[in-house]
Amino acid sequence: MPLKSLPEYEQLAEQAHGHLCAGQILGLRMALYAMNLLSLPDPAGADRKRLVTFVEIDRCVTDAIPVVTGCRLGKRALKFRDFGKVAATFCDLREDRAVRIIAREGARDRARELYPAIESRNQQQMRAYRDMPDDDLFEIQWVRVALAPEDIPGYKAPRVICAQCHEAVSFKREVRREGLVLCRACAGERYYTPL
């Protein structure tokens, strides 16, 4: 299914996210810009196995990107790196190229300048983010992303069992320490505390 118009994607983003906000529009615009730069006219259809996307923040913008790209965590095509930046890297696996798109910090100020009569900051930004040229909203970097085979969608490998907790670990995410195979939690990367 070829790329849709921004208003069509806005409806889909609102359904997926629960409301439409400036961050959603920014994410949609970011993903659309990336698809144009990478010449991927059908990312959620015919081109779906070509694309892996890395997002760098857990905010509204991130929920909008999969609406355009079709990349999802469950498909292993959406990767999260918690850098706290309104940025995403879009990787074309077939052509071995990637573009990182960063939201320009000055876009918020520009929104105020463009639409001072709109009192709501969110409404002001939504309007501006719909209207501003890509170059005013975003900075781009062509980058190289080294993806290991186990990070590519569709990778199959046997699961291993953690020597300490006995839970299964997939996709080569285990840690080998002192002759033991451990899950990352047992190797010291635990984000939770067992009670």
Buried (B, 14 or more C-beta within 10 A) or exposed (E): EEBBEBEEBBEBBBEEBEEBBBBBBBBBBBBBBBBEBBEBEBBBEEBBBBBBBBBBBEBBBBBBBBBBBBBEEEBBBBBEEEEEEBBBBBBBBEEEBBBBBBBBEEBBEBBEEBBEEBEEEBBBBBBBBBEBEBEBBBEBEEEEBEBEEEBBBEBEEEEBEBBEEEEEBEBBEBBEEEEEBBBBBBBEEEEEEEE
